[in-house]
Amino acid sequence: MTGFSHKHSMNKREVLDMETKKRIFSGIKPSGELTLGSYMGAIKNWVSLQDEYECLYCVVDMHAITVRQVPADLRRRSLEQLAQYIACGLDPEKNIMFIQSHVPQHAELSWVLGCYTQFGELSRMTQFKDKSQKHADNINAGLFTYPVLMAADILLYQSDLVPVGDDQKQHVELCRDIASRFNFLFPDTFTMPEPFIPKMGARIMSLGAPDTKMSKSDPEGCVILMDKPEDIMRKFKRAVTDCESAVRFDKVNKPGISNLLTIYCAATGKTMEEAEAEFADKGYGVFKPAVGEAVVELLRPIREETTRLLTDKAYLESIYKEGAEKASYLANKTLRKVYKKVGFVPRG
C-alpha cells in the first residue's frame, strides 16, 4: 500500500461523527464534463446532506476506463471535477473527497466480491447491455464487472445510504444482493446500504431530445457547468419545444417545455405554479431566454470559483491527499475484516 499513512490519526470529533451519523457514499465518473443535469440531479443535493450525514464523495476514475479515455484528458477532468465539487458548495472540512484510484482497497475488495457475484447476475444488468451496443468494438471484462467495483465502492465504507438516479438503482440492488450473500456466509461483515432518492432531485432532460436524460455525449442538448454564458444562451434559445405557445407543465404532451420549467424552478427556487403564472401570457420567445439567463446566473459563481481553484494546484492536492488518507483509514478496517473472514493470512 504505497503512498498513504494508514496510521492516519483522526481527531476525536471525526471519530465521534463516524459513530453517530449515517454514512453516505457517492461519486461521478470523470469520463466527460460535469453537466447541469449532474449538478441539479446530484451535486446540489449532496450539498444539502453534508451537515446531517457523514459523506464520502469520490471522483470515480477507475470506472471511467471501461470506455477508452485520452489519459491527459482523464487527468484534467478528474482534477476539474474535484474543483467543481468544492465550487458547487461541498465543504472539504465536512466531507471526505478523494480520487478512487488513490485508495487501492477499492480494487482489492472488488476482486473478493467478484468471487461472490454470479455471472448470470452481471449479464442481466441493463447498463452492460446498453454500453455493449454503444461500444461494440470494446466489450471488455471491466464493462461486465463494473457493478462489482461499484458494490466494493459502497460496501468498503459500510455506507448506510447511496444517493442514486433511476439508472443506477439496479446496481444498488445487486450490491445489496452481494452484501446479503456475503453476510449469510460471514455474518456481520457489511452494512446493508439503502438507495437514497433525494426529494429535491430534479431529473434534467436533454434540450434537444427531452425524452432522454441530459448527457455529456450530446453536446448541443447538454449544458456543461463550465460553458460560457453566450453558449448557454444559444443552447436554450435552440431548445426543442412544441407548436403551441402556452408555458405549462405537461410531461406527456409538452416534454420540452416541461423540462425547461423544471430547470427554471431548480435554478430560481420558484415553485412550478409560480413559474407557470410568471410566463402565463408570454410566448416561448420570452420564456426560453429567461430560462437561459437563470441558468447563466446559477452557474456563474461555480464556473468562476472552479477556474480560481484550478490555479491553486497545491490546495487541490492537499484536499485529495487528505481525502484519500481518511478514506483509506475507513477502507482498511473493512478490508482487514473481509480478508480475515475469507481465510487470507494476515499481512502482519
Buried (B, 14 or more C-beta within 10 A) or exposed (E): EEEBEEEBEBEEEBEEBBEEBBBBBBBBBBBBBBBBBBBBBBBBBBBEBBEEBBBBBBBBBBBBBBBEBEEEEBBEBBBBBBBBBBBBBBEBEBBBBBBBBBBBBBEBBBEBBBEBBEEEBBEEBEBBEEBBEEBEEEBBEBBBBBBBBBBBBBBBBBBBBBBBBEEBEBBBEBBBBBBEBBBEEBEEBBBEBEBBEBEEBBEBBBBBBBEEBBBBEBEEBBBBBBBEBEBBBEBBBEBBBBEEEBBBBEBEEBBBBBBBBBBBBBBBEBEBEEBBEBBEEEEBEEBBEBBBBBBBEBBEEBBEBBEEBBEEEEBBEEBBBBBBBBBBBBBBBBBBBBBEBBEEEEEE
